[in-house]
């Protein structure tokens, strides 16, 4: 008997102690933890889960989703969600559940993702900041970085910003907007007086693309590269490689929207 009931569950998580989403032998991952909890809540009945996408180790999500496949229906979705949350660890929370039809595919259905990269510069922060933001000890030229971020907007060749690109890969991607702003969204009494967010909004991203883009902006802020480097790096025939992958703990999947 094939699965006949399909649900999308929206979740959020702090990724700092997890080795990303995908299950890996002998490592604590989000997929493993969610499936283990579901196995308990569903009392061993058949289920399958499929995520909207993978996240790297230590990357967090404010709002993402996975699809749940069942052979028997959930008769009370609200009670199920409450029990699921009751048994999940404190750094994972389920926000919502809705039923979808069999034609819905969480990977192939068109969606927009917005990522935030949170960082500060020029000082050592309180250790409690570590799970939420990246601390760049060097002073950065923030105004120059703002100009650099805007260069990523539009449709470009992002091969420079793909981790270990293949010879035959497709690297054309479109970014709806990319802007660097002062952080007034994520706050805590132990945060520095001033921090920043790189906001990136688009349909699809390659492995480590956001972190490599952020790495280029950090180099730009330190004047190790200039605006022309970023402009040239996005041209179809460019062969340069950005080797600096910004730390994962500052990256947050802010929102996934199905279109």
Residue, then its C-alpha position, 0 to 999 in steps of 0.5 A: x500500500x502506497x502513501x495516500x496522505x500527504x502533509x507539509x509541516x513548517x518548522x524552525x530550528x537552531x542549527x548550532x549543534x546539528x551536522x546539517x539536515x541530511x542523515x549521516x552515520x554517527x552524526x546528530x542531524x536534523x533529519x535524524x532527530x525529526x524522524x526519530x521523534x515522528x517514529x515515537x509519535x506515530x507509534x512505529x506506523x509507516x511514514x516518510x519525510x522529505x525536506x524542502x532542501x538541505x542545510x549545512x552544519x550549524x545553519x539555522x532556519x527561522x521557517x522551512x518545511x518538510x513533507x510527511x507521507x502517511x498511509x493512514x490520515x491524521x484525524x486531529x492535526x492540531x493534537x498531532x502538532x502538539x504531541x510532535x512539539x512536546x517530544x522534539x528537542x528544545x532547539x526544533x519547533x514545529x509551527x504549522x501542518x497542512x494537508x496537500x494533494x499527491x501532486x505536490x512535491x516539496x522539492x520540485x514545486x516552485x518556491x522562493x527562499x530568503x536567507x539572512x547572514x548575520x554578522x558584526x565587525x571590529x570587536x569580540x562579542x559575547x560568547x552567547x552570540x556564537x550560534x546566531x551571528x559571525x564575528x569578524x574581528x577586523x574592521x569592515x567598510x560596511x558602506x562599500x559592502x552594501x554597494x557590493x551586495x547590490x552587484x549580486x542582484x539579477x541573473x548571473x553566472x555564479x560559478x565563482x560562488x559554487x563550492x567545488x563546481x563541476x565542469x558540466x554544471x549549470x551556474x546561471x542563477x537569478x537573485x531577486x534582491x541582495x542587500x546589506x542592512x543594519x540588523x534590527x530583526x535579531x536582538x538580545x541583551x548580549x548582542x553588540x550595539x551594532x550588527x548587520x544582515x545580508x538579505x538574499x532572496x531567490x529561487x534556487x541556490x547552489x552549495x555554499x553560494x550564500x556563504x561564498x558571496x558573504x566571503x567575497x563581501x568580507x574580503x571587499x570590506x577589508x579591501x582585499x578585493x574591489x567592486x570590479x572583482x565582484x563584477x568580473x566574477x559574475x560574467x559568463x566567461x569568468x574563471x576566478x574562484x572564491x575560496x573563503x566560505x564564511x562561517x556557517x553559524x551566521x546563516x539563517x534560512x529566513x523563509x521558504x515561500x511556495x509559489 
